[in-house]
Amino acid sequence: MRDRVTFCIKTIHRPHCCATLVRSIYEHCGDDRPLIYVLDDGKPELRFSQVCPDEAALVDRLIETEFDIGLSAGRNRRTGDIAECAFVCNCFVAYRDILQAIRWDEDLKVDEHWDFFWRAKIAGVRVGVAMDHVFPHIHVDPPAYKRHRPVFLRAALRKHGLKKVLWK
């Protein structure tokens, strides 16, 4: 599996959630586990390597960037041999060349998932959703985290000339 699948995890101020995911990959996949890359843009005192050094030592590549670059920019930094995937509120499988062509809109730090997949669909990429598969996990927000920052949602809606997006 290591030559075909890569887990790319972007984390900011959620080192314990990241550590749980890394341990879970090891437990479920054993020696045939996929590559694990972690991108961390947190504050120094909340870096994955500082808070969870044992799990940080288990990953194949740890990339530390400047503080709070955003989810979209973090996804766009996995370049070269890194296959860009996400496991946050979503998990998806895609070919690297498609992801490098579509790219995540870095002006949208959050609430960008629908924008990315909408642009992929417009570009002719076949996009499907498996509603019968979920990855149950305990979601833990870091201190002072603001979920669903509406400024990014409004920016994405304006970008496409839409009034709202409905999820069914």
Secondary structure as GFF3:
##gff-version 3
##sequence-region A 1 168
A	DSSP	beta_strand	6	11	.	.	.	ID=ss1
A	DSSP	alpha_helix	15	29	.	.	.	ID=ss2
A	DSSP	three_ten_helix	30	32	.	.	.	ID=ss3
A	DSSP	beta_strand	35	40	.	.	.	ID=ss4
A	DSSP	three_ten_helix	44	46	.	.	.	ID=ss5
A	DSSP	alpha_helix	48	51	.	.	.	ID=ss6
A	DSSP	alpha_helix	53	56	.	.	.	ID=ss7
A	DSSP	beta_strand	61	64	.	.	.	ID=ss8
A	DSSP	alpha_helix	71	76	.	.	.	ID=ss9
A	DSSP	alpha_helix	96	102	.	.	.	ID=ss10
A	DSSP	alpha_helix	113	122	.	.	.	ID=ss11
A	DSSP	alpha_helix	150	160	.	.	.	ID=ss12
###
